[in-house]
């Protein structure tokens, strides 16, 4: 538990493009229509930023 707490105190560095790429890859598995992939990926990225902005530094 202690190691986990220390890890959360450090800021990870990601570009928005890197994170969007991760969410886009995941969205491709769940979306039946290719045009929905971008919408789902951007929505997931937005939610991620809202939830984890204290722990992630965007560069």
mmCIF file as gemmi writes it, N, C-alpha and C atoms, coordinates in Angstrom:
data_model
loop_
_atom_site.group_PDB
_atom_site.id
_atom_site.type_symbol
_atom_site.label_atom_id
_atom_site.label_alt_id
_atom_site.label_comp_id
_atom_site.label_asym_id
_atom_site.label_entity_id
_atom_site.label_seq_id
_atom_site.pdbx_PDB_ins_code
_atom_site.Cartn_x
_atom_site.Cartn_y
_atom_site.Cartn_z
_atom_site.occupancy
_atom_site.B_iso_or_equiv
_atom_site.pdbx_formal_charge
_atom_site.auth_seq_id
_atom_site.auth_asym_id
_atom_site.pdbx_PDB_model_num
ATOM 1 N N . UNK Axp A 1 ? 0.829 -1.198 0 1 0 ? 1 A 1
ATOM 2 C CA . UNK Axp A 1 ? 0 0 0 1 0 ? 1 A 1
ATOM 3 C C . UNK Axp A 1 ? 0.867 1.252 0 1 0 ? 1 A 1
ATOM 4 N N . UNK Axp A 2 ? 1.956 1.219 0.752 1 0 ? 2 A 1
ATOM 5 C CA . UNK Axp A 2 ? 2.835 2.385 0.832 1 0 ? 2 A 1
ATOM 6 C C . UNK Axp A 2 ? 3.43 2.723 -0.536 1 0 ? 2 A 1
ATOM 7 N N . UNK Axp A 3 ? 3.882 1.701 -1.278 1 0 ? 3 A 1
ATOM 8 C CA . UNK Axp A 3 ? 4.458 1.944 -2.599 1 0 ? 3 A 1
ATOM 9 C C . UNK Axp A 3 ? 3.427 2.561 -3.536 1 0 ? 3 A 1
ATOM 10 N N . UNK Axp A 4 ? 2.19 2.121 -3.427 1 0 ? 4 A 1
ATOM 11 C CA . UNK Axp A 4 ? 1.131 2.662 -4.277 1 0 ? 4 A 1
ATOM 12 C C . UNK Axp A 4 ? 0.903 4.14 -3.967 1 0 ? 4 A 1
ATOM 13 N N . UNK Axp A 5 ? 0.907 4.513 -2.701 1 0 ? 5 A 1
ATOM 14 C CA . UNK Axp A 5 ? 0.714 5.913 -2.324 1 0 ? 5 A 1
ATOM 15 C C . UNK Axp A 5 ? 1.836 6.787 -2.874 1 0 ? 5 A 1
ATOM 16 N N . UNK Axp A 6 ? 3.054 6.288 -2.828 1 0 ? 6 A 1
ATOM 17 C CA . UNK Axp A 6 ? 4.184 7.043 -3.355 1 0 ? 6 A 1
ATOM 18 C C . UNK Axp A 6 ? 4.025 7.234 -4.862 1 0 ? 6 A 1
ATOM 19 N N . UNK Axp A 7 ? 3.601 6.199 -5.552 1 0 ? 7 A 1
ATOM 20 C CA . UNK Axp A 7 ? 3.434 6.286 -7.003 1 0 ? 7 A 1
ATOM 21 C C . UNK Axp A 7 ? 2.398 7.34 -7.37 1 0 ? 7 A 1
ATOM 22 N N . UNK Axp A 8 ? 1.333 7.452 -6.603 1 0 ? 8 A 1
ATOM 23 C CA . UNK Axp A 8 ? 0.302 8.432 -6.914 1 0 ? 8 A 1
ATOM 24 C C . UNK Axp A 8 ? 0.757 9.86 -6.628 1 0 ? 8 A 1
ATOM 25 N N . UNK Axp A 9 ? 1.775 10.03 -5.802 1 0 ? 9 A 1
ATOM 26 C CA . UNK Axp A 9 ? 2.264 11.369 -5.5 1 0 ? 9 A 1
ATOM 27 C C . UNK Axp A 9 ? 3.159 11.922 -6.605 1 0 ? 9 A 1
ATOM 28 N N . UNK Axp A 10 ? 3.621 11.08 -7.486 1 0 ? 10 A 1
ATOM 29 C CA . UNK Axp A 10 ? 4.448 11.525 -8.602 1 0 ? 10 A 1
ATOM 30 C C . UNK Axp A 10 ? 3.555 11.816 -9.797 1 0 ? 10 A 1
ATOM 31 N N . UNK Axp A 11 ? 3.9 12.834 -10.539 1 0 ? 11 A 1
ATOM 32 C CA . UNK Axp A 11 ? 3.139 13.164 -11.747 1 0 ? 11 A 1
ATOM 33 C C . UNK Axp A 11 ? 3.732 12.435 -12.945 1 0 ? 11 A 1
ATOM 34 N N . UNK Axp A 12 ? 2.885 11.744 -13.661 1 0 ? 12 A 1
ATOM 35 C CA . UNK Axp A 12 ? 3.294 11.145 -14.926 1 0 ? 12 A 1
ATOM 36 C C . UNK Axp A 12 ? 3.206 12.216 -16.002 1 0 ? 12 A 1
ATOM 37 N N . UNK Axp A 13 ? 4.028 12.091 -17.034 1 0 ? 13 A 1
ATOM 38 C CA . UNK Axp A 13 ? 4.02 13.078 -18.11 1 0 ? 13 A 1
ATOM 39 C C . UNK Axp A 13 ? 3.573 12.406 -19.402 1 0 ? 13 A 1
ATOM 40 N N . UNK Axp A 14 ? 2.541 12.954 -19.99 1 0 ? 14 A 1
ATOM 41 C CA . UNK Axp A 14 ? 2.009 12.443 -21.25 1 0 ? 14 A 1
ATOM 42 C C . UNK Axp A 14 ? 1.649 13.614 -22.148 1 0 ? 14 A 1
ATOM 43 N N . UNK Axp A 15 ? 1.707 13.38 -23.45 1 0 ? 15 A 1
ATOM 44 C CA . UNK Axp A 15 ? 1.14 14.36 -24.365 1 0 ? 15 A 1
ATOM 45 C C . UNK Axp A 15 ? -0.324 13.994 -24.551 1 0 ? 15 A 1
ATOM 46 N N . UNK Axp A 16 ? -1.117 14.958 -24.914 1 0 ? 16 A 1
ATOM 47 C CA . UNK Axp A 16 ? -2.532 14.702 -25.169 1 0 ? 16 A 1
ATOM 48 C C . UNK Axp A 16 ? -2.657 13.711 -26.321 1 0 ? 16 A 1
ATOM 49 N N . UNK Axp A 17 ? -1.775 13.814 -27.304 1 0 ? 17 A 1
ATOM 50 C CA . UNK Axp A 17 ? -1.812 12.905 -28.446 1 0 ? 17 A 1
ATOM 51 C C . UNK Axp A 17 ? -1.559 11.462 -28.015 1 0 ? 17 A 1
ATOM 52 N N . UNK Axp A 18 ? -0.634 11.252 -27.067 1 0 ? 18 A 1
ATOM 53 C CA . UNK Axp A 18 ? -0.358 9.9 -26.573 1 0 ? 18 A 1
ATOM 54 C C . UNK Axp A 18 ? -1.583 9.311 -25.891 1 0 ? 18 A 1
ATOM 55 N N . UNK Axp A 19 ? -2.203 10.096 -25.037 1 0 ? 19 A 1
ATOM 56 C CA . UNK Axp A 19 ? -3.391 9.602 -24.337 1 0 ? 19 A 1
ATOM 57 C C . UNK Axp A 19 ? -4.549 9.369 -25.294 1 0 ? 19 A 1
ATOM 58 N N . UNK Axp A 20 ? -4.742 10.27 -26.228 1 0 ? 20 A 1
ATOM 59 C CA . UNK Axp A 20 ? -5.821 10.102 -27.198 1 0 ? 20 A 1
ATOM 60 C C . UNK Axp A 20 ? -5.592 8.841 -28.029 1 0 ? 20 A 1
ATOM 61 N N . UNK Axp A 21 ? -4.358 8.557 -28.35 1 0 ? 21 A 1
ATOM 62 C CA . UNK Axp A 21 ? -4.03 7.344 -29.1 1 0 ? 21 A 1
ATOM 63 C C . UNK Axp A 21 ? -4.407 6.091 -28.315 1 0 ? 21 A 1
ATOM 64 N N . UNK Axp A 22 ? -4.144 6.094 -27.025 1 0 ? 22 A 1
ATOM 65 C CA . UNK Axp A 22 ? -4.512 4.957 -26.17 1 0 ? 22 A 1
ATOM 66 C C . UNK Axp A 22 ? -6.023 4.786 -26.139 1 0 ? 22 A 1
ATOM 67 N N . UNK Axp A 23 ? -6.734 5.873 -25.933 1 0 ? 23 A 1
ATOM 68 C CA . UNK Axp A 23 ? -8.197 5.793 -25.868 1 0 ? 23 A 1
ATOM 69 C C . UNK Axp A 23 ? -8.797 5.445 -27.231 1 0 ? 23 A 1
ATOM 70 N N . UNK Axp A 24 ? -8.175 5.882 -28.298 1 0 ? 24 A 1
ATOM 71 C CA . UNK Axp A 24 ? -8.659 5.551 -29.644 1 0 ? 24 A 1
ATOM 72 C C . UNK Axp A 24 ? -8.51 4.044 -29.897 1 0 ? 24 A 1
ATOM 73 N N . UNK Axp A 25 ? -7.385 3.479 -29.479 1 0 ? 25 A 1
ATOM 74 C CA . UNK Axp A 25 ? -7.177 2.036 -29.652 1 0 ? 25 A 1
ATOM 75 C C . UNK Axp A 25 ? -8.228 1.241 -28.885 1 0 ? 25 A 1
ATOM 76 N N . UNK Axp A 26 ? -8.529 1.662 -27.677 1 0 ? 26 A 1
ATOM 77 C CA . UNK Axp A 26 ? -9.56 0.979 -26.886 1 0 ? 26 A 1
ATOM 78 C C . UNK Axp A 26 ? -10.942 1.152 -27.51 1 0 ? 26 A 1
ATOM 79 N N . UNK Axp A 27 ? -11.218 2.342 -28.018 1 0 ? 27 A 1
ATOM 80 C CA . UNK Axp A 27 ? -12.53 2.615 -28.612 1 0 ? 27 A 1
ATOM 81 C C . UNK Axp A 27 ? -12.766 1.765 -29.853 1 0 ? 27 A 1
ATOM 82 N N . UNK Axp A 28 ? -11.709 1.437 -30.572 1 0 ? 28 A 1
ATOM 83 C CA . UNK Axp A 28 ? -11.858 0.614 -31.77 1 0 ? 28 A 1
ATOM 84 C C . UNK Axp A 28 ? -12.403 -0.771 -31.44 1 0 ? 28 A 1
ATOM 85 N N . UNK Axp A 29 ? -12.136 -1.253 -30.238 1 0 ? 29 A 1
ATOM 86 C CA . UNK Axp A 29 ? -12.638 -2.561 -29.829 1 0 ? 29 A 1
ATOM 87 C C . UNK Axp A 29 ? -14.123 -2.532 -29.486 1 0 ? 29 A 1
ATOM 88 N N . UNK Axp A 30 ? -14.618 -1.393 -29.011 1 0 ? 30 A 1
ATOM 89 C CA . UNK Axp A 30 ? -16.008 -1.357 -28.545 1 0 ? 30 A 1
ATOM 90 C C . UNK Axp A 30 ? -16.979 -0.717 -29.526 1 0 ? 30 A 1
ATOM 91 N N . UNK Axp A 31 ? -16.465 0.034 -30.491 1 0 ? 31 A 1
ATOM 92 C CA . UNK Axp A 31 ? -17.352 0.734 -31.43 1 0 ? 31 A 1
ATOM 93 C C . UNK Axp A 31 ? -17.592 -0.107 -32.68 1 0 ? 31 A 1
ATOM 94 N N . UNK Axp A 32 ? -18.84 -0.192 -33.065 1 0 ? 32 A 1
ATOM 95 C CA . UNK Axp A 32 ? -19.181 -0.915 -34.292 1 0 ? 32 A 1
ATOM 96 C C . UNK Axp A 32 ? -19.006 -0.03 -35.518 1 0 ? 32 A 1
ATOM 97 N N . UNK Axp A 33 ? -19.249 1.266 -35.362 1 0 ? 33 A 1
ATOM 98 C CA . UNK Axp A 33 ? -19.116 2.208 -36.474 1 0 ? 33 A 1
ATOM 99 C C . UNK Axp A 33 ? -17.784 2.952 -36.352 1 0 ? 33 A 1
ATOM 100 N N . UNK Axp A 34 ? -16.995 2.97 -37.414 1 0 ? 34 A 1
ATOM 101 C CA . UNK Axp A 34 ? -15.704 3.677 -37.363 1 0 ? 34 A 1
ATOM 102 C C . UNK Axp A 34 ? -15.837 5.158 -37.003 1 0 ? 34 A 1
ATOM 103 N N . UNK Axp A 35 ? -16.932 5.773 -37.401 1 0 ? 35 A 1
ATOM 104 C CA . UNK Axp A 35 ? -17.108 7.204 -37.11 1 0 ? 35 A 1
ATOM 105 C C . UNK Axp A 35 ? -17.342 7.472 -35.622 1 0 ? 35 A 1
ATOM 106 N N . UNK Axp A 36 ? -17.701 6.445 -34.866 1 0 ? 36 A 1
ATOM 107 C CA . UNK Axp A 36 ? -17.914 6.611 -33.428 1 0 ? 36 A 1
ATOM 108 C C . UNK Axp A 36 ? -16.619 6.551 -32.62 1 0 ? 36 A 1
ATOM 109 N N . UNK Axp A 37 ? -15.564 6.021 -33.213 1 0 ? 37 A 1
ATOM 110 C CA . UNK Axp A 37 ? -14.302 5.83 -32.493 1 0 ? 37 A 1
ATOM 111 C C . UNK Axp A 37 ? -13.773 7.157 -31.961 1 0 ? 37 A 1
ATOM 112 N N . UNK Axp A 38 ? -13.739 8.17 -32.793 1 0 ? 38 A 1
ATOM 113 C CA . UNK Axp A 38 ? -13.204 9.474 -32.374 1 0 ? 38 A 1
ATOM 114 C C . UNK Axp A 38 ? -14.021 10.063 -31.231 1 0 ? 38 A 1
ATOM 115 N N . UNK Axp A 39 ? -15.343 9.997 -31.344 1 0 ? 39 A 1
ATOM 116 C CA . UNK Axp A 39 ? -16.219 10.557 -30.312 1 0 ? 39 A 1
ATOM 117 C C . UNK Axp A 39 ? -16.006 9.862 -28.977 1 0 ? 39 A 1
ATOM 118 N N . UNK Axp A 40 ? -15.949 8.54 -29.003 1 0 ? 40 A 1
ATOM 119 C CA . UNK Axp A 40 ? -15.758 7.771 -27.77 1 0 ? 40 A 1
ATOM 120 C C . UNK Axp A 40 ? -14.377 8.05 -27.179 1 0 ? 40 A 1
ATOM 121 N N . UNK Axp A 41 ? -13.35 8.089 -28.019 1 0 ? 41 A 1
ATOM 122 C CA . UNK Axp A 41 ? -11.989 8.341 -27.54 1 0 ? 41 A 1
ATOM 123 C C . UNK Axp A 41 ? -11.866 9.727 -26.911 1 0 ? 41 A 1
ATOM 124 N N . UNK Axp A 42 ? -12.437 10.732 -27.555 1 0 ? 42 A 1
ATOM 125 C CA . UNK Axp A 42 ? -12.368 12.091 -27.011 1 0 ? 42 A 1
ATOM 126 C C . UNK Axp A 42 ? -13.161 12.215 -25.717 1 0 ? 42 A 1
ATOM 127 N N . UNK Axp A 43 ? -14.273 11.535 -25.632 1 0 ? 43 A 1
ATOM 128 C CA . UNK Axp A 43 ? -15.068 11.546 -24.405 1 0 ? 43 A 1
ATOM 129 C C . UNK Axp A 43 ? -14.309 10.872 -23.263 1 0 ? 43 A 1
ATOM 130 N N . UNK Axp A 44 ? -13.669 9.751 -23.562 1 0 ? 44 A 1
ATOM 131 C CA . UNK Axp A 44 ? -12.882 9.05 -22.543 1 0 ? 44 A 1
ATOM 132 C C . UNK Axp A 44 ? -11.71 9.907 -22.081 1 0 ? 44 A 1
ATOM 133 N N . UNK Axp A 45 ? -11.059 10.586 -23.014 1 0 ? 45 A 1
ATOM 134 C CA . UNK Axp A 45 ? -9.948 11.47 -22.655 1 0 ? 45 A 1
ATOM 135 C C . UNK Axp A 45 ? -10.426 12.607 -21.766 1 0 ? 45 A 1
ATOM 136 N N . UNK Axp A 46 ? -11.56 13.175 -22.096 1 0 ? 46 A 1
ATOM 137 C CA . UNK Axp A 46 ? -12.128 14.251 -21.281 1 0 ? 46 A 1
ATOM 138 C C . UNK Axp A 46 ? -12.422 13.768 -19.864 1 0 ? 46 A 1
ATOM 139 N N . UNK Axp A 47 ? -13.02 12.601 -19.753 1 0 ? 47 A 1
ATOM 140 C CA . UNK Axp A 47 ? -13.311 12.036 -18.43 1 0 ? 47 A 1
ATOM 141 C C . UNK Axp A 47 ? -12.029 11.745 -17.663 1 0 ? 47 A 1
ATOM 142 N N . UNK Axp A 48 ? -11.019 11.227 -18.356 1 0 ? 48 A 1
ATOM 143 C CA . UNK Axp A 48 ? -9.738 10.926 -17.731 1 0 ? 48 A 1
ATOM 144 C C . UNK Axp A 48 ? -9.108 12.19 -17.158 1 0 ? 48 A 1
ATOM 145 N N . UNK Axp A 49 ? -9.133 13.263 -17.934 1 0 ? 49 A 1
ATOM 146 C CA . UNK Axp A 49 ? -8.551 14.53 -17.483 1 0 ? 49 A 1
ATOM 147 C C . UNK Axp A 49 ? -9.29 15.052 -16.257 1 0 ? 49 A 1
ATOM 148 N N . UNK Axp A 50 ? -10.606 14.964 -16.273 1 0 ? 50 A 1
ATOM 149 C CA . UNK Axp A 50 ? -11.392 15.428 -15.126 1 0 ? 50 A 1
ATOM 150 C C . UNK Axp A 50 ? -11.063 14.64 -13.866 1 0 ? 50 A 1
ATOM 151 N N . UNK Axp A 51 ? -10.887 13.339 -14.004 1 0 ? 51 A 1
ATOM 152 C CA . UNK Axp A 51 ? -10.666 12.477 -12.835 1 0 ? 51 A 1
ATOM 153 C C . UNK Axp A 51 ? -9.222 12.49 -12.339 1 0 ? 51 A 1
ATOM 154 N N . UNK Axp A 52 ? -8.263 12.549 -13.253 1 0 ? 52 A 1
ATOM 155 C CA . UNK Axp A 52 ? -6.869 12.328 -12.88 1 0 ? 52 A 1
ATOM 156 C C . UNK Axp A 52 ? -5.956 13.518 -13.118 1 0 ? 52 A 1
ATOM 157 N N . UNK Axp A 53 ? -6.497 14.713 -13.3 1 0 ? 53 A 1
ATOM 158 C CA . UNK Axp A 53 ? -5.644 15.862 -13.614 1 0 ? 53 A 1
ATOM 159 C C . UNK Axp A 53 ? -4.63 16.166 -12.515 1 0 ? 53 A 1
ATOM 160 N N . UNK Axp A 54 ? -4.891 15.753 -11.29 1 0 ? 54 A 1
ATOM 161 C CA . UNK Axp A 54 ? -3.921 15.983 -10.209 1 0 ? 54 A 1
ATOM 162 C C . UNK Axp A 54 ? -2.703 15.075 -10.337 1 0 ? 54 A 1
ATOM 163 N N . UNK Axp A 55 ? -2.876 13.933 -10.986 1 0 ? 55 A 1
ATOM 164 C CA . UNK Axp A 55 ? -1.819 12.933 -11.042 1 0 ? 55 A 1
ATOM 165 C C . UNK Axp A 55 ? -1.093 12.877 -12.377 1 0 ? 55 A 1
ATOM 166 N N . UNK Axp A 56 ? -1.573 13.611 -13.361 1 0 ? 56 A 1
ATOM 167 C CA . UNK Axp A 56 ? -0.978 13.561 -14.69 1 0 ? 56 A 1
ATOM 168 C C . UNK Axp A 56 ? -0.62 14.968 -15.133 1 0 ? 56 A 1
ATOM 169 N N . UNK Axp A 57 ? 0.569 15.109 -15.642 1 0 ? 57 A 1
ATOM 170 C CA . UNK Axp A 57 ? 1.004 16.397 -16.191 1 0 ? 57 A 1
ATOM 171 C C . UNK Axp A 57 ? 1.009 16.269 -17.712 1 0 ? 57 A 1
ATOM 172 N N . UNK Axp A 58 ? 0.316 17.17 -18.36 1 0 ? 58 A 1
ATOM 173 C CA . UNK Axp A 58 ? 0.244 17.143 -19.813 1 0 ? 58 A 1
ATOM 174 C C . UNK Axp A 58 ? 1.338 18.022 -20.382 1 0 ? 58 A 1
ATOM 175 N N . UNK Axp A 59 ? 2.125 17.468 -21.29 1 0 ? 59 A 1
ATOM 176 C CA . UNK Axp A 59 ? 3.257 18.197 -21.876 1 0 ? 59 A 1
ATOM 177 C C . UNK Axp A 59 ? 3.049 18.38 -23.36 1 0 ? 59 A 1
